[in-house]
Amino acid sequence: MKVIVFDLLPYGENLDHLKNGATELEWPLPKRYFDPEVAMRTYEEHLEAWALMDGLGYYGVGFNEHHTSPYGLMNSPNLMAASAAQRTKNLKLLIYGNVLPVHEPLRLAEELAMLDNLSHGRVISGFVRGIPREYVVYGVPYRESRGRFNEAWEIIERAWTEEVFSYEGEFWSYKDVAIWPRPVQQPHPPIWVPITGSQESIEWAAGHGFPITPGLVGAQGFRQDIVRYYAKCMAEAGHTITPEHLIVSANAYVADSRDQALAEAGPYQLYFNKTLFSHGNVLETTQQRKDGYVTQQAHDYLRPENRAIVEAQGRQRLRETTMDTLAKDQNLAWGTADEVTSKLIAEAEALGSNTLLISMNRGAMPSDQFKAQLQRFANEVLPALAAHEVHEVTPVNT
């Protein structure tokens, strides 16, 4: 099994004091609260952590794109991956991912081609629709999201693979374009797609045979439903699903005991849940439907009990998270090395995946603690994971 560490790169200071008794951080969060010294330190600390990972046996590091929030300082995951490419030699650079609907796709095609050259062919290019906050910031209507995503991918693929291309679309048009440089990896870097649950995204990824990350951490039945539907759509498109088509996300932390893991990682997970994750964003599925970001039929493929899980998502549930909630959360792979290893292997086997996408440092965890966790995980858990191989995609057989 391969392990990629997914790093959100949150602003490196707890900002709960800015709530002043409110349940949410102010949005937009004004300039006066931003400290460039904190930001510069945050970038350097994460670059140092990725350089450390390069020699510890990890398969890759994952970046993502978010805007106008201390939730994550990777406004451009491509810039972060380019920086990481100069500090590392072995790690795959998973950009998970560029938000296609809000950017000029030809520019993305060029940047990713540059990055594949700068990294000597280490890019894994993830493409996402993003979250509602991004659409507000860039002034892109929610209802254009799907059309823009599909059109942008077609442009990027043609820019990467055709000698010269022209394109006339609803949102973008180009005439007689041949980009330089071209990607090192041919015909282009691997494409992965994180799936939060919408039927249309599953169908799109399956139709192209692109690997997916099925669902958020937890809710195993929900993620198994995604895999079943994905496998069905892949078969209809003439593809055969394998464990290499699935990337399982998990939240892991190794300590001397689960209680110690809770004490060390819990406060940062609470800050992530209660303050960062919902900042300026629309989490409620019912509201996303009303806004046109999610279609009425987006979750029709789910079993009823798992559809209810989707409907229950929202900021109120996150606000109510406590240390006791975390202590009872069996989806968290927190505890001794043996406990973490067993939990991660069980999660991978339950879906049928040979790749894990691990979060370790949500919520502005101090750099020394994050680096120590990277080292400990590499010493005590990574060898057993590397020795384990998943042979079949489990949900298609149940």
C-alpha positions, 0 to 999 in steps of 0.5 A, a space after each residue: 500500500 502507498 501512503 500520501 499525506 494530505 496537507 491543508 496548510 492552515 494559517 499557523 495561528 489559532 484565531 478563535 479569539 477573533 470570534 468574540 463570542 460568536 459561533 463563526 469567524 467573521 467572513 470575509 476576514 479583514 486584512 487587519 487580522 493577517 500577520 505576514 510573519 505567521 504566514 511566512 513561518 507557516 509556509 516554511 514549516 510545511 516545506 520543511 515537513 515535506 522535505 522530511 517526508 521525502 526521505 521517510 518512505 511516503 509515496 507523496 504529499 497532497 495539496 489543495 486549493 482554497 481561498 480567502 480563509 485561514 482554513 488553508 493558505 494554498 490559494 494556488 496548489 500549483 505554486 506550493 507543488 512547484 516549491 515542494 518540487 525544489 525541496 524533494 526528489 522522490 515524493 509524488 506531488 498530488 494536486 488535489 486539486 485545481 478548481 476547474 470552474 473558476 480558472 482559465 483552463 489554458 493557463 492551468 494546462 500550461 502551469 501543470 505542464 511546467 510543474 511536471 517538467 520542474 518535478 521530473 514527472 512527479 505530478 498527479 493532477 487532481 481536478 475538483 469543482 471546489 466548494 461554494 465559497 470559491 464561487 462566491 469569491 470569483 463571481 461564478 454562478 453555482 449553476 455553471 459549475 458542472 458545465 465549466 468543469 467539463 469544458 475546462 477538462 476538455 480544453 486541458 486535455 486537448 492542450 496537453 495531447 494535440 499538436 495544435 488545437 482550437 476550441 469554441 465553447 460556451 465559456 472559453 474559446 481558443 484558436 490555433 494554440 500549441 502550448 510549450 512546455 508539454 508534460 513529461 508524463 505521456 499522454 499527460 499526468 495521472 488524473 485523480 478526482 476527489 468525490 464528496 458524493 454527487 452522482 454526476 462527478 462519479 459518472 464523469 470520473 468513471 467514464 474517463 477511468 480516472 481514480 477517485 477518493 470516495 467520500 470524506 473520512 468516515 461513514 463507511 457505508 456511504 463510501 461503499 455506495 460510492 464505490 459500487 456506483 463508480 464500479 457500475 459506471 466504469 463497467 458501462 464505460 468499458 473499464 474494469 475497476 481495480 484497487 488502483 482506482 481508489 484512494 481512501 482518505 483517513 485521519 491518523 495520529 500515532 501515540 502511546 495510547 488512544 487517550 494520549 492521541 486524543 489529548 495531543 491531536 484533539 484540540 487541533 481537530 476541534 479547531 478545524 471542526 468548529 472554526 476552520 472547516 465551515 468558514 464562509 462556506 455553505 455545508 448544508 446539502 439542502 441549501 446547496 440544492 437550492 443554490 443550484 450547486 447540487 442537483 436534486 438527483 445527485 444522491 439518488 444512487 445511495 441507499 436510504 440510510 446513507 442518503 440521510 448521512 449526506 442530508 445531516 451534514 452541516 455546520 451545526 453538527 461541527 459546532 457541537 463537536 467536543 473532546 468526548 465526541 472525538 473520543 467516541 469517533 471510531 472513524 479516527 485512526 488514533 492510538 497506538 501504532 498497532 491500533 492505527 495500522 489495523 484501522 487503516 488496513 481495515 479501512 483500505 480492505 473495506 473499500 478495496 484500495 491500495 492507496 491511503 490519503 492521510 491527514 495528520 495535522 488539521 487545525 494549525 498543529 505546531 510544526 514540531 508536533 507535525 514533524 514528530 508525527 510524520 517521523 513516528 508514523 513512518 517508523 511505526 506504521 508505514 512499514 506494515 502498510 507498505 508490506 500489505 497489498 489489497 487484492 480486490 475492490 470489496 464493495 462490488 462483491 457485497 
